[in-house]
Amino acid sequence: IVAVSATDPDVGVNGAVRYYVSVPDVVAVDEFSGAVTLNGSLDRETSFVHVIRIFARDLGRPTMESSTYLNLFVVDENDNAPTFLQSLYTAVVPENASPGDRK
């Protein structure tokens, strides 16, 4: 869905960057490329936005780390049918009612 990218100016393993998410319930991040993918389907009616913290960590000693946030906004799909507020409606109409008459 998106790719994150971090750079580290150090050389060798000290500059090698790996990515991860702290709570991988909604998305996964490829530790090498930073490609973010969904772990399942999303439902806007359940949650319209997910704020995900993504970390970049180098392989040096000591390990250095930084983070960023991914705001994932869920676009609504037409996945719900209209529903009536009542299961049954009743009306009484006089026999002399004209077309267009209301109550």
N, C-alpha and C positions, 0 to 999 in steps of 0.2 A: 504494500500500500504506500510505502515511502521508504527511503533509505536515509539513515543518519550517517554523519561523517565527522570524525575528530582526527586531529593531527597532533603529533608529538614531535618536537624538533630534536629530541635526543636521538642518538645513533644506536644501531643494533637492537637488542631486546629491550633496552630502555625506551626506545621509541616505537616498539610494536604495540599496537592498540587492539584491544578486544572489547566487545560490546555485550551488555546484558541488561535485562529488566529486573527490577526488584520483585515484582509480583507478576509472573507470566500467565495470568488467567485470561486476559483479553488478547494479548499479542505475544509473539515471539520475535526475537531479534537474532539474526545470524551473527555469531560472535566474530567472524572475520570480515564480512562485507558490510554489516550494519543494516542489511535489508530487514525491514519490519513486515511481518505477515500476521494475518488474523489466525487465532487459535480456534475460532468457531464463528457461528453467526451472531449478528448483533440485532437488537430490536429497539427501535427508537422509543417505543412506548414504555420500555423498561428503563432505558437510560439514553438520553440524547447526546451526552458527551462523556468521554472517558479521558481522564488526565493520567498519563502514563509517564513515569520517570525512567529514563534510559541512561545508563552509565557507560562511560568509556574508561578502561583501565589499561595502564601499560604493564609490561612484563618485567620492569626493572625492580631493583631492591633498594630501598623500599618501594612498594607499589604505589603509584600515583593514580588518582582517580578524579574524574569530573562527571557532572551529570547535566542533563537537559530534560525538558518536558515536551512530550508530544500530546497536543490537544486533538483528540480524535472525535470529530463531530459526525454523528450518524444522521444521514439523510433519510427522510421518511419514504417508505415504499407504500404503494396502495395494497396493503396486506390485510386490511380489515374491512368487512362489509358494514354498511350502515345498520343500525339497530333501532327499533322502535322503543319508546319509553314505556309503553304498555303492550301487553300481549293481545289485548282485545279493546277495541273502541266501539262505542255505541252512540247512536244519534237518533233523535226523533224528528221526523220531517212532516210538516202539515201537507195535506194533499194539494193545497192551493199555493204551494211554494213556487216561486218563479226561478228560472235559471239564473244563477249568479247570487241568489239570496244566501246570506250567512246567518247563522244562529238566529 
